[in-house]
Amino acid sequence: MTGPTRCPYCGTEVSASANYCDRCGTPLRPSGAPTPLRRRERPGRRVAVWLFVVVLLTFFGSGVLGGFRLHSGRWPWSAAVPALAGPDPTEPPSGNGEGEGRYLRAVVSIQVRGDRGSRVGTGFIIDTGGHIVTSAHVIEGHKGCVTVIDDNGTTHQGMVVGHDQNRDVALIYVPTLTKWPQVLTLSSGTLSPGDPVYAWGSLERSPNHAPVPAEVRQVGLSQRIDGRYYADLVEFRGASVMHGASGGPLVHRETGEVVGIVTAGSDSAIAYAIPVAGEVSRLIKAWAEEPVAFQCAPNPAKVRTPVVLATVTPLSGPHGVWGSDLASGAELALRDLEADLLRVGYQVSLVRYDDQGTPEAAAEHARRLAYDQEVIGVVGSFTSPASASLAEGLLESGLVLVVPNAGAEDLMQPGWLHVNRLIAPQVRLEAAAAAYARGRLGVESVLMLLDGSAESERRAAAFETAAEIVALPVAGRIVLPARIEGSALAAAVRAYVPDAIYYAGNSQLGYQAAAALRQQGLTLPIIGGSELYNPAFESTAGRGWRDIYFTHYTRGTDARFIRHFEAILGKPTRGYGTFGYDAARVILEALIRYGEENPGKIPDREEFAALVRSTRGHKGWSTTISFDPNTGENQAAQVYLFQWVDGRIELQ
């Protein structure tokens, strides 16, 4: 078992498998092996090599090499492993071809702003003229231009130059992506069941997006999906196509050509695509040949009203690293939307406040913000007590607050129209744990381990309620001491004869308890919340260490967001940047919608809070966002359950 190491810069103890220091962000691993020096070759050898190359090009000149186009855009370095990441997406998902899992540099992310917020989709570059193919439903309802993020994390403005809703295909023109070195070619061939393909999705039970192997199951399928009728679908299996992958390419593994446009997926590894051969290719070609008068240059209003977006998060103290990541996510959202905000007359500044994770500091900042009329919205905080204090302090002023990741059940109060939350409340995590234990693991009785804190008691009570609903008997409770003695704990657990353990306590004690029980030969399942997402488990392996589960409110950070975050801000995200980004974005999107009707005018706070709460179907990086009109809870928030397997996590 590999023990923890220390950061060479600040000396903080970190996990042996960590890529960056949690405290100062210093990279802990080299970005790649040094390039070996080339030895001087003899002239005769170089001549032989060139002769071989000429023969090879002549032999394959008819186009057989087109199959290798798929690998022409290999990402030259491995992105930072995201929080809650599954298998490394840069590794080949199977061993039958070099570089199968490499990122396709011709694939881009597409963000579309509409009347109800924004959506995220995927597209792919098809030529050096800056044309991008995607699904029509990705750009449906777009207003003006769309935002395109290339594989380097650079943001571009694009204009929709053609779309067909019946065939679910659209074409976007991005002048700043002309002469892009890697493109994908549309195939004129038809597909058959059993054909091997790549899809832009994720391996089964993995949250990462990458080109992964799949296989065609059916062609010419007629089906209704999300209220839309498709008369000619390709069904494929092997890649879990989830939110944000619509519009991506379905690539034939043997030719490297695009044979379909991914249009829909499911929670299973079955998904659907629109075939490109025939009418779809003809449409794309016709749109691409038409002259375009590009009209997406920002047209800022002459008078720009200064307004402030505030973040109240811990920038120091025990939660400072994660609070800073939240605030950085908000900064990135502001940068991405700056042109649109200028266009409707707003010069938005981001102001960060440090609440140190305490309710007292959060309340003090709330009083200051409530009286500042330039502040149009607040993102915060990190802990539930600080978020509750912040929400209460802003109540009288009506200043809108979006809480990114605090899950306390009593945070959202009836009648509080200014507060909205992105993630599911904590009680849903306990309910998911109880349901999984009873339904999937077949547990007949569960023993609870607590750390003695008030939060531990609250979570234990919530789990007991959920267990009662699913008819899962609770055998009893054990309050853990500050120092765990393995044999004593194992004896106490065995006395209750439980089928599983539910852990409610802090992260470090949770790992110590799990380690003590496994070392004493107790292999019964251990289930808990995000406290069991502890880097210490990354150094464990073997069958005895399995059956350790935890619930969480996120699948993990999308690799494209990681690259975008690092490319723009010059530092890695700690996994919370997506939540800060989405919380800030729904506020800024609402301001843009307001500014389109009232350019440069500062909105009334109550009116603006209602506009933020009206957000429906916003496809964020962390979650889809649809605020409940009455409570402000995110009706689209989901809960996920993971298992530690040989030092890595698997989505269950």
N, C-alpha and C positions, 0 to 999 in steps of 0.2 A: 504493500500500500504506500503510495507516494504522499508524503506529508506536505503541509503548506510551505510556501516560500515567502520571501520578503521583497518588496519593491526596491529596486536599486536606487531610486531617487529619494523617496520619503521614508522608507523603512517599514511601511505598513505590511502586516501579514496578509497574504492573499492566497487564493487557491492555486494549487500547482498547475491547473489547466486553464487559468485565467489568461486572457489576451491583453488586458489592460488593468492597471491598478485602479481599484474602486475609489481610492481617495484622491489621487492627483492625475489619473488618466495616462500615466506613462506607459507606453507599449512594453509588454513583458516578453514578447517574442519577436524575432526578426521577421521582416515582411517577406523574406524569401532567402533562399540559399545564395551565396555569392556566385557570380558568373565565373566559371572556370576560364583560365587563360587558354586561348587557342594555340596549339603548337604549330610552329612553322612547318608547312607541308612542302614536300619536294615537288618540283614542277611537273614531273611525270604523273604523280598522283593527282594533281589538280586537273591535268588534261583528261585523265581517265574519268574523273568525276563529271567533268563537263560533257564528255561524250555520252555518259550514262544518262545525264539530264536530258540531252537532245533526243536520245532514243525514247526515253520515257514520255516526253511531251508529244513526240510524233505518234506514239502508240495510243495515247489517251486523247489526242487532239479532237476526236469526234464528239467529245462531251461526256465521256465516262467520268472524268474528274469532277463533274457537277455534283456528284454525291458527296464530295468533301467540302462543298460550300457551307454546309451546316457547321463545320468546325472552324471556319475562317475567322471567327471573331472571338477567340478565346480570351477570357478575362485574365490578364497576366498576373493577378495577385489574388489571394484569398481574402474575401471580406471578413470583417470582425464577426465572430459568432454571435448571433442575436440572443437576447434573453429568451428562454424557452425554445431554443432551436433544436431541431431534430438532427438527422444525419447531415454532415457537411455537404451543401449543394454543389460544391466545386469538385467533389469526388465522383467518379463514374458510378452511376447507380447499378450497373452490372458490368461484368468483366468482358463483354464481347465487343469492345470497340474503344479505341483510345479517345479520351476526352469527351465521352458521351454527356457527362454532366456539366460541361463548361457552359458558362453563360453565353447566350447569343447576343452579340453586341448590336444586332439589328433590331432587337426587341426593345420597345420603349413603354413607358408608363404614360397614361393619358388622364388628365384631370379636367372635368367638365363642370362648369358652374351653371345652374339653372334657377328656376323660380324657388325651388324648395331646398336649395343648398347645392352641394357638389357631389359628384360621383367619381370613382376611380376605375379605369379600365386598362387594357393593354392593346398595343398595336405593333406593327412591324414595318420596317422600311423596305420598299420594294425596288427602288432605283436610286441613282445618284442625283435625281432631280428634286429630292426632298418630299416624296410622296409616301404616305403611311396608310396602310390598310387597317381597319378595325371593324367592329360590329356596329351596326346602325343603332342598336339600343344603348350602346355606350355613350354616344353623342346626342341622344334624343333629348330635346328640350334645351339644348345649349343656347347660350345668349352671346352672340358675337364670336369670340375666338375661344380656342381650347388651349390648355397648357400641356406641353409635352416634355417629359423628362427623359433624357437619353441615358445610356448605360454608364456614362461618366458622372451622372447626377446633375448635369447642366439643364436648366429650364429654358424652354423655347416657346414662342407663341405660334400657333398653327390655326389655319382656317379650313373649315369643312368645305370641300369643293364638289362633293357628290355623295348621295346616300340613297339607299333603297330599303324601305322598311320591310317590304315583303320578303326580300332575300336576306335581310339583316346584314348588309354590308355598307361600309362608308369609306370615303377616301379623304385624308387630311393633307394639306399642303403646308410644309414648314420650310421657308426659304433658308433658314440658318442651318438646315440639315442637308443642303445640297452638297454633293461630293462626299457624303458620308462613306467611309471606306468599306463597310460591311453591309450588304443588302441580301435579301432573300428573294428567290425567283419563284414565280407562280407556276404550278405544274399544269400541263394540259392533259395529263393522264387521269384515268378513272381509278377509283379504289375498289378493292375486293375484301371480303371478310378474311381475316388473318394477316392482312398487310401490317408490317411493323412501322410504327410512327413515333415521333417525339411530340409531346404536348407541353405547352408552357403551363405548368401546374405544380403539384407537389407529390412526392412519394407518399404512398398510403401511410397514415399515422405520423406524418411529418408536416410541420407548419411552413416549411420553406418553399419558395417558388423557384423553379428552375426548369430547364428542358429535361423531361424525364421520359423513359421508354413507355410506350403503350401499344395496344394492339387493336386494330379495327375489328368490331364484332358484327355490325350490320351496316348496310348502305341502303339508300333510298327509303329511309324510315320516315313515316308521317306521324307527327306528334304535336300536342299542344303543351307549351311550356310557358308558365307565367302569363297566361292569357293570350299568347301569340301562337298562331298556327304555323308549323313548318311542314312543308311538303316533301323535302328532300334532305334528310339529315344523315350524318355519319355518326354512328355510335361507336365509341372506343372505350377500352378498359385498361387500367393500370396507373393512371395519373388522377389524383384528386383535384379537380378543377374547382377552386373556391372563389370567393369574392375577389374581384380585381383582375381575374385572369381572362375575362371575356374580351374577345377581339384578338387574342394571341394566335400565333401560327400553329397549325398542325402540320408537321414536317415528316415527309417520308424518310425513313432511316436509310434506305438504300440509294436514293437519288439526291437527298438533301434539298428537295424542292418542297414548297408549301402546297399541300393538297387540300387544306381546309382552314376555316376560320373558327376558332373555338367560340361557341355561343352560349353554352349552358353547362352546368355541372351539378353535383349533388354532394352530400356528405360522404357518399361511398366513392369508390374508384371507378365510377361510370360517368361519362360525360359525352357531350354532343358537339358536332362542328358542322358548318356549312361547307360543302365541297366547292372548290374554286373553279374547277374545269367547266367550260361551257359559258353560260350566260353571265356568271359572276365575273369571270376573267374579262369578258367583253365589256362589261360595265366599267370595271376598273380602268381598262385601257382607254376607253372613251373619255372618262373623267380626267385622266392624267394628260391626255393630249390637248384638252381645251385650254386656251390662254387664261391666266388668272391675274386679276387686279387685286393684289394683296392689300387687305384693309385692316390689318390687325395691329398696326403700330399704335402705341398708347397715345391718347389725345387728352392730356391732363387739362383740367379746368384751370382757367386763369387765376382764380382765387382759390386757395387751398386752406381749408379750416384746420387748424391744429387740434388734434384730439389725442387722447392717451389710452392705451391698453395696458392694464396693470397686471402683474403676476405677484401673488403673495404665496411664497413657498419657503421652506427652509433652505437657506443658502449657506448656513453654517450649522454646527452641531452634529449630532449623530445621523441625521437624515440629509445633511447638506449636499452630498453627492447626487442623490436622487432628486431632491428639490431643484438643484441647479439644472439637472437634465430636463425637468418639466419646463422650467423657464426658457431653456434653450430651444425646446420644441416650439414654444410660443413665438420666439424670435424668428425661427425658420418659417413659420406660417405667415408672419408679417412680411418677410422678404418675398415669399412666393406671391403674395397678393398686393404688393406695393403698387404695381402699375395700375391695377384695377381700382385701388383706393384713390390714387392720384387722379384717375380719369373721372371719378365722380366727386372730386373736390375735397379730399381729405388727406392731410399730412399726418400720419399716425406714428406716434412714438411709443416705444415699449419702455415701461418703468418697472424695475424689479424691486420688490420689498422682501426683506428677510424676516420671517416670523419664527425662525429657529425651531419650528415644530411645536411651539407652545401656544395654547389658547390666548394667553395674556397678550403676547406680541401681536397675534392675529387680530385681536379686538382693537388694539391701538391703531394698527394700520387701517382697519375698517373705518374708524372714525375719521381719519385723515382723508381717505378716498371718498367717503360719503359727501364731504363738503367741497371736493374739487370738481367743478362743473365740466372740466375738460375730459374727465375720465368717462369713457363710454362703456367699459366692461372690465371684469376681473376674472382671472384664472387662478384657482387655488382651493385648498392648500394640499399638502401631502398627507397629513394625518387626519383622522376623523375628528378628534377634539378641536384641532386648529380650524378645520373647515367649518365645523358647527359654530364656532365663535365668530368666524369671518361672516358666515351667512346671517347670523343674528345681528351683527354690527351694521350690516348693509340693509337690513330690513326696512327701516323707516325711510331711507333715501330712495329705495326701489332700484338701486344700481344692480345691473344684471351680473350674476356670478355663475360660472360653469366650473363644477368640481370635477377634476380629471380622474382621480383614482382613490378617493376615500369612500369606504363601503359601509359605514355604520348605518344600521337600519333606521335610527331615529334622526338622521341628518336632514331628511326631507320632511318638512313639517306641512300640515294642511294649511292652505291659504298663503303659503310663501311662493308668490308668483315670480320672484326674481332669481330663484335658485334652480339649477339643472345639473344632472349628474350623468357622466358618461358610462360608468361601469355598473354592473349588477350589484345590489346591496349584499353585504356579507352573509346575510341569512340564506341567500340562495346558494352560496357555496356550501354551507352546512347541509342544506337540503339535498344538494347534488351528491355529497359524500354519503349520506344515509341511503339515498336511493341506489347508488352504485353498489354499496356494500350488500344491501338486501337483494337487489335484483340481478346484478351481474356476478357478484362473488358468492351469493347464496349464504351469507352470514346469518347465523341463528341467534347470536348474542355478541354484544360488543362491550368492551371495557374502555372507559375514558381515562386518559392521562392529562392532568392539568399542571400548570406551573404555579398556581396560587394567586395569580394576578386577577384584578377585576375584569380585564378583557378576556382572560381565559375562562372565568366563570360565565361571562355573557355568552361566549361561543359555545361552551358546553351546554348551557340551557337551550340555545337555539338548536343544537344538534339533537338534544333529547326530544324536543318538540317534533323535529323532522323524523326522528326514529320512531316515535309513537305513531305518526301518520302512516308510515310504511310498515308498521307492525314488526319493528326490529327491537327486541328486548335489550335494555342496557343493564349489563351485569353489575356495574358499580363504578366507583371513581377512585383514582389514586392521585394524590397531590405529590408531585415530585420534589425532592429536596434540592438544594442548590448544587450539591455534589452527589452524583449518582454512583451507587455501589451496585455493580452488575448482578451479582448473585442474589442480593436482597431484593432487587427490583424484579428479577425473574421469578423468584419464589412468590412474591406478592401477586404477580400477574397469573401464575399458574393456579393460585388458590381460587381465583374467580372462574377458571376454566372457560375463557372467552374464545370465540371463533376469530375475532379481530380486535384491533385497538383503534380508537379514535383519539388523536392527539390534538389538544388545544393548549397552546403555549408558545413560548418564544422559539426562534429558529435554532439557536445554539443548543438549548436544552433538548429540543426535538431530535437533533442529530445524535447527541450523547445517549439519549434513551434508546433510539433505534440501534445504535452501535452496541450498547450493552446487551440488549435483548438478542441480537443476532449472534454475538459472541458467546452467549449462554445457550445457544441452540434453539431459541424460540424463533420460528420462521413464519408465524401467523401474520396475516396482512396488517399493515399499519397505514392508516388513512388520516390525512390532516389537510390544513389549508396551505396557503402559499409559504407558511413558515417552514414547510418541508422542502421547499425549493431552495436548498442550501448547497453552495458550491462544494461543501465537504463531501457530499454524496458522489461527486465526480471522481473521487479516488477509490470508489468501492466497485467491486466486481464479483461475479460468481452467483450461482443459483440461490444461495442463502440470503443474498442481499436483494432479491427481487420482492415483489409484493409490497413495495413502499409507494404509496399513492399520495398525490396532493391535488387539490382543486385550485383553479386560478381563473381570473377574469379575462385572460388574453391567450391567444394561440401562440404569440411570439411576434417579434418585430420582422416585418417584411424586409428581405435583403435589399430591395430597391430603395426603401426608405433609409436604410443604413448607409448606402452609398451616397444618397442625396444629402443626408444630414452631414456626413463627413466631408463631402465635396464642398458644401456651402459654408459650413461653420468651422471646418478644419479640425474637428475632434470627434471621437466616437460617441454614440449615444449609449447610455447605460440601460436602455430598455424602457425608460419612462418618457422619452422624447416624443413618441407617437401620441401619447395621451395629452401632453402639453400642446402639441401641434394641433390635434383635433379640437381641443377645448377652445384654443384661440381662434381656430379657423371658423367655427360656427358663429362666433361673435363677429368676426370680420366679414364673413359672408353676409350676415344680416345687415351690417353697416353698408355694404355695397348695394344690397337690394334697396335699402332705404335711400341711399344717395342717388340711385338711378331715378327715383321719383322726386327727391328733394336735394339736388346737388349742393354739397358743402354745408348743409344745415345740420346742426347738432340735434339729434332726436330727443324727444321727451323720454325720460328714463322708463316710465311705466310702459309707454308705447313700444320702446325698443326692447324691453324685457319680453313683451308679448311676441314681438317679431322673432327673437331668438328662440323662444319656446315653440314657435310654429315650425321649427326645423323638422322635416320628415324625410326619411330615406337618404340622408347624407352619408355617402360612402367614404368613411374616414380610413386612415391607415390602421388605427387600433380597433375599430368596430364600426358597424353601421349605426347611425344615430337617428332616432325618432323619439323626440321627447313627448312624454305623456302630457296632454293639455292641462290636466288637473294637478299632477304631482311633480312634474319635471323629471321623473325617472326615465331612463332610456329604455323604451319598450323593445328595442332591438338588441340590447346587451345580452351576451351569452356567457355561459360558464363552461369551462373546460376541465377535464381530468387527465392527469398524466401519471405515468409510472416510471420510477427509476429502474433502468435495465443496464447493467454493466457500466455504470458511471455516466450514463446519458439518459435523457428523458424521452419517453414515447407517449404520444397522444393516444388516449384510449377511446 
